[in-house]
Amino acid sequence: MLQDFFVHPDRQVYFFASFSQNEVEEFHKYIVIDAETKRELQEGKSYHHCDNP
């Protein structure tokens, strides 16, 4: 499990994200990687089912 790490504002990181959406669902996932050490700092994903009113 990845932990939340403090990243100094002057530190370079890579942020990769993927978003997918259609009429009934949304899916998001992301990862943050330290540019110098190549260490994964944080990752996450989210799914949401959209109900039509």
N, C-alpha and C positions, 0 to 999 in steps of 0.2 A: 504494500500500500504506500502510495506517495504521500508525503507530508507537505504542508505549506511551509515554504522557506521565505525568509526576507531576502529580497533582491534589491541591492542598492540602485537608486535611480540612474546612476551613471553606467551601470552594467548592461551589456547588450544581451538580449534574449531573443529567441525565435518563437513566434506565436503562429501555430498552424490551426486552422479551424475548418470544419466541414458543416454545411447546413443543407438540409433537404426538407422540402415542404410540398405538400399537395393539398387537395381539398379536405382530407380527413386526418392528416397527421403531420407532425413536425419532428425532425430529429436533428440534434446538434451534438457535435463532439469537438474537443479541442485539446491541445497539448502545448505546454510552455517548456522550452529547453534552454539551458544556459549555453550561450554561444561559445564560451571559452572551454568549459569542462565537458560539454555535451551531455550534462546530467539533466534528466527529466525533473523539472521543478514542480509541475502540477499538471493534472489532466482531469478531464471531466466529460460527461455526456448527459444528454437530456432527451426525453421523449415526451411528446404531448399529443394526445388524441383530441381532435377538434370535433365537438358535437355541433351539428347544424341546428340552429334554433327553429 
